[in-house]
Structures are given as C-alpha cells and as structure tokens.
Amino acid sequence: MENPLVKLAPQLFGDYPKAFISLYNQVFISPETDKAFLKEKLWKAYDYGSRYHEGQKRQSGEPYFNHCIEVASTLASWNMDYTTIMAGLLHDVVEDTKLTVDDIEKEFGEDLANLVDGLTKISGIEFSTRKEKQAGNFMKMLLSVAKDIRVIIIKFADRMHNMKTISYLPRIKQHRIATETRDVYSPLAHRLGMSSVKSQLDDLTFQVLNKDEYDSISSKIKTTNKQRRKLINSYIEPINAGLKNYNITSEIFGRSKSFSSIYGKMINRKKSFEDIYDLYAIRIIVNKIEECYSALGVVHSVFTPVQERFKDFIATPKTNGYQSIHTTIIGTDGKMVEIQIRTRTMNETAEIGIASHWIYKEGKTSVNDLGSDIKWLRELIDILKNESSNPKEFMDLLKIDLFDREIYVFTPAGDLVQLPAGSTPVDFAFEVHTQVGMHCLGAKVNHQLVTLNVELRSGDVVEIITGKSQTPSINWKKFVITSKARNSINKYLKNTSRLESIKLGKEIVLKTLRRLKIYGQKNIYLNAYGSFGFSDEDSYFASIGRGKTSFREIHKKLSTNQTDKDNSSYGKLGDAIENIFRPADGIILDGINNLMIKYGKCCNPIPGDDVVGFVTRGRGLTVHKAGCHSLPLVTNDEDRLVDVDWNLPKDAFFNSRLKILGLDYKGLLKDLSECIGSQNINISSVDIKVNGAIATAHFIVQVKNKRQLDRLIKKIYNVKHVDSVERIGK
C-alpha cells in the first residue's frame, strides 16, 4: 500500500513528480554546489507554485502550472542559476493568486521576491488605454531590470512559451500579443545578444501575423530539405579537410535561416523563394581567437570570397556583445553562402547573450555590474529613473533604442563610436559627451562641412564644431535618432520653455493689474500660488504663461467681496487683457524669445498684417491674422486673447504661401522663378501641377513684410498667361 505521506513530502521518500525530476536534471550544478540543498530549494518552489495554482487552467485546458514549469525549463536550458529558475516557477503567483510579494519574501527571501515583483504586472493604477497600461508595465519591468537583469531573461522565457501556445487564444488577442512580441520583445532580445531567442520569437510571430506566407515557406523548406543538406555538405567537406591540415580542431555545421528572415529577404529583394540562395549559413566553431583567423584563411583558400561582404565582429564587437567573423563565399555551383567563424564562448554569447555571463553565480545582478555590452540599456534606464516620462513617451523612447542595424564611425583621434543606422552628427556629438551635443554648432564628416541632419555611414570620421553660446534647437528633434540625444534635447527645451512661461505669466499678471487699476493688491496676486495648489510661485506663473491658469480664475478666487464697481471693472477684463501688450512692447516681450512665440499656420501672418495673440495651453503665445478663420473657435476664452503688434529685427524673414493660376506653357516655371528672384525674394518651396491647359503653382516665399509681398503679387500678374495670384493660409 502506498504511503500517504509520499504526496505530502516526496523529498523524504524520493517519489518526486516526473516533471520536477525532468526540470532538476536540466539545472546546471557547479562543483561547489550542494546537490541535496539545491534539490530541496527547487522542490520548495515547485511545490509552492503547484499548490497555489491548483485548479487554474490555461485556454488549452491544461493545468496552468504546466506553463510555469515550461518557463523554468527554458531558463534551465540557458544555464541560469537556481534562484532564477525558482522565480520562473513562481513568476505568476502574485499576479494570479492571493499571494503577495511579502509572502514570497517571507518564504524564499528578498532576492527571489524582487524577481517576482519585477515580473508582476502593474495593479491598482488606472490607465486610459490598453496601450498605456502595457507601456506602464514595460516601464516597471525595466526599472526592475535596473536592479536585476534576470527579470528580463525570465520575461523572455515566459513570452516564448506564451507564443508557442498562442493558438488557443481568440484571433484578435493572438494578433495583439504577436505584434507586441515583434515590436518590443524580439528587438529587445537582439539588443541583449540573445539571437536564438530572437529567431524563435520572430518565427512564432511570423506564423501568427503572416500565416499563409509562413505555411508556404515551411512547405517549400521541407520539400527542398534533402537537396539543401547535400549542398551544405558539399561546402563543409572541403573546409573540414583544410582545417585538419592545419591541425585546427573545429565543429562545422549548416544552419538554416529563420522563416521570418527568409520572408524578409524575399520582400526586401523583391524575389521569389526559389531566387533566394542564402537560405542557410555555415558555422565554424573553434577553440581560440587566433584559430578564427586561421580558419578564415582556410575558407578563402578553398572558395572565392565576396570582398564587400566581409565583417570582423571580433575586432569590433556589436554593442550587444556579439563577436564573430562573417564572410561570404561563392561555391562551385555559383551560389553564395555565408560563413560564420567564432569560438565556443563567442557562440554561447551569440545564442543566449547576457544569460551566458555567469555573473549571477557571483551575486552580481545589477545592470551596472555588466560590461559595455548593454551600455544602451543602462542609459535608457537612467533616463527612465531620472525623468518623469509618461508611458507613451517611454514607449517611443524604447522603440527608438531597439534598433537592429548599427554603424561604426570614428572621432578625429581614431576612437570608435557605435551608433544606430540613420544617426546624424548631433547623435554622434551627444554620444561623445552630453556637453559636446549641447553646444554642437556644426560638423565635418571626412574633413568636409556638412549639415547637422546628414546621415552618417560606417567608416566616417566625424568632427564636431562647438560654440559656447550654441544651444539645442527644437528642429534637432526632427532628425536625431538616439535616446540619449532626444532626451537631452527634450530636457533642455522643457527647462527653457518653463523659464519663458514664468516670465510671460508674471508679465500677464502685472500688466492686467495695472489695467484694472488694482495694482495696490500686487503682492496678493503675485503670492497667490498656495491658493491654487502650487508649491512655489514659479509653477504658478508658468501655469499662467502656458494658458492653463487664467487671470479670470485668479481674480474670482481672490476677490471675495467685490462691489458692483468691481464687477463692472472685471466685466471689461477681456478688453484689459487684450490690451496689456501695447504696440510698443511688440510680439517679442522683454526677456522672452521666440521659443514662446509661434505664428499660426492657419493664416501665416507677416509684418504689416493686423494681428492678435492667443495664449495657448502649454505652448506660449500664438500670433494670428486679425481676420483668421480660427479665431472664432477661441473667442469664448477672451482673457487669453491679447493685442500684439510687430516689433522685429530688420533682417527677419517670414514664409508666405502663394497660389498662382494660369495657362500652361513651356517655360512657365522659369518665368515665375525669375520674376520672384528679381525682387530679391528667396523661394523656399515650389510645387506645380497641370490639369489640361491649366497650371496651378504653389510657391512658399520668404518676405520681410506685407508691403514686399504685395509688390511681388503685382509683379507676378505681369508674367504672361497668369490669371490669378492668391495668398493662402496653408
């Protein structure tokens, strides 16, 4: 008769579940580890998770805890430490059971509890959208990664099994999870050097999002499998013979490209499956670095190399730690095949990335304890910790940093700088040093002056020209790529905008008080920040300057005993505020630069136009033409309308848009351009379309004022066959 105590304490009777034994046999046990102790710890986590997940089912109908076992098994296959494997068994107990993080800490210690907490989705916080909630989850997860990099490794194992069993979910949910995996988890695995994880996730998402294409490629791969193996062997055999002649011990094998990679090649190259030759690569694994280069010599002596397709990632490793030699050769059949040459250590790093570092056995789990391999991740986390990013901004930042391709450029001193493809000199400047980026005035690429938005290429030598008075421009945001550059620019602009808002807000209060003849109460109004929930006067004035707090609100709150006269005076508040900016003050106020002054794109005002200002929420002052069609939309906020006038430097230019209609003829564009140029007016943009015999031309010209524009319009009418000239808002 079976002892009933076996189920209660299998560790005492040696009758463990098969699933547990299988998991235990996968765990790497170092020589110094007590096997009995390890088995006991692992069983405790297994039993704990099994009991608290008891009765829970997955969509497939299988017990939920089977998922946790699979996650732990994957972690064991990556040779992770036993604490990480235990966390894999318990990764969902806080989220899906009544247990708390405190309960886990009490049972298993702080280290494991922190891992589980980092993996637990955000609860108790309301988000407006599903995307925002998911972004919040990523934010929390990466902040946990800052403390312990193992959090993200467990998350990969979790996501991989979820993708393998995704077919049981509703189609719409499959698509959402697969898209998220493709856009975030797969590139994140790449950036952490976990190529095998990336390949598997890519194929799993490809199967969901492009099922027909996946099935087609899968079928064709199966039918050509025998032929491919024969072809691969025809390359391997002569290489293997050559390596033996040089006494190089090696392992050589063929590796098929992932289905998603093959499909990507078909799309990018616009070719059919049959026309894609590099469906596979041959990998050579040797023992020492010097043997990598010897093996390269052997390969090139046997087959003809393709010179432009050689990369040495041993001499210049990728930012994710990847090292290997890549060369492409032409076989006897004329087909090209990629050869990868690396050491065993390099191969392990390439396959499972940071999971291969073994730092956890030494108790070093912080991101800061890792090498330069994940420098980008440290910088991203620093931004997240130091900035109050909202979830959407964070996700934008994350996606920017999850780039696949890299370029390698040099400083004038010969130092190598790695950047994402598409980077500009400004990205380079911030990568060298934040202060270099902040004062970037210009750049030379390969000793030639270039614009700051030019895209850099591998091998470029980049020199940054700095200026003490130079500061980041808002236009830089349009072309910078790296999160470091983007974040530094945003931070500077935010601080500068706040200072401008403070000045504008204080100016509004003081001038309105004078206009209402209640200037004697100045201090009451200036020090009222506490009454509106602000911690300091700067925040108070900034809110007024951004249009978030109106003088009307302030006046109503502070005027507790208004007389009819007061009410009468206040009734003219809109007029008062309209006139606080007198023509003498102009659009540019003392101490407030153009960062706070914008011109309405709806009407494109230029000097000479009658204009009115509108204090926009969070964006300073927007100037419109007095008759602008947009103004009726804001007249219910009279206290935000202000009277402005022109007071600009003589060398200031404004874009103005012209629409010209006329009969089409050869040389029309030439005649129009010469007419505009004869008035010493620059053309910023031109677009001309012909419909039958009628030509419609849109010009954007740079003018100083309305008078100059009017003269130009008259001149254009003198061009032959021009029927009408119209100034337009857009």
Secondary structure, DSSP 8 states (H G I E B T S, - for coil): ---THHHH-HHHHT---HHHHHHHHHS---TTS-HHHHHHHHHHHHHHHHHHTTT-B-TTSSBTHHHHHHHHHHHHHTT--HHHHHHHHHTTHHHHSS--HHHHHHHH-HHHHHHHHHHS---S---SSHHHHHHHHHHHHHHHHHH-THHHHHHHHHHHHHHHTGGGS-HHHHHHHHHHIIIIIHHHHHHTT-HHHHHHHHHHHHHHHTHHHHHHHHHHHHHTHHHHHHHHHHHHHHHHHHHHHTT---EEEEEE--HHHHHHHHHHHT--GGG---SEEEEEEESSHHHHHHHHHHHHHHSEEEEEEEEETTTS--TT----EEEEEE-TTS-EEEEEEEEHHHHHHHHHGGGGS-GGGGT--SGGGS-GGGHHHHHHHHHHHHS---HHHHHHHHHHH--S-EEEEE-TT--EEEEETT--HHHHHHHH-HHHHHTEEEEEETTEEE-TT----TT-BEEEEE-TT----GGGGGT--SHHHHHHHHHHHHHHHHHHHHHHHHHHHHHHHHHTT-GGGHHHHHTGGGGGT-SSHHHHHHHHHTTSS-HHHHHHHH-SS--HHHHHHHHTHHHHHHTSS-TTT-SS-TT--GGGEEE-TTT---TTS-EEEEEETTTEEEEEETT-TTGGGTTT-GGGEEE------TT--EEEEEEEEEE--TTHHHHHHHHHHTTT-EEEEEEEEEETTEEEEEEEEEESSHHHHHHHHHHHHTSTTEEEEEEE--
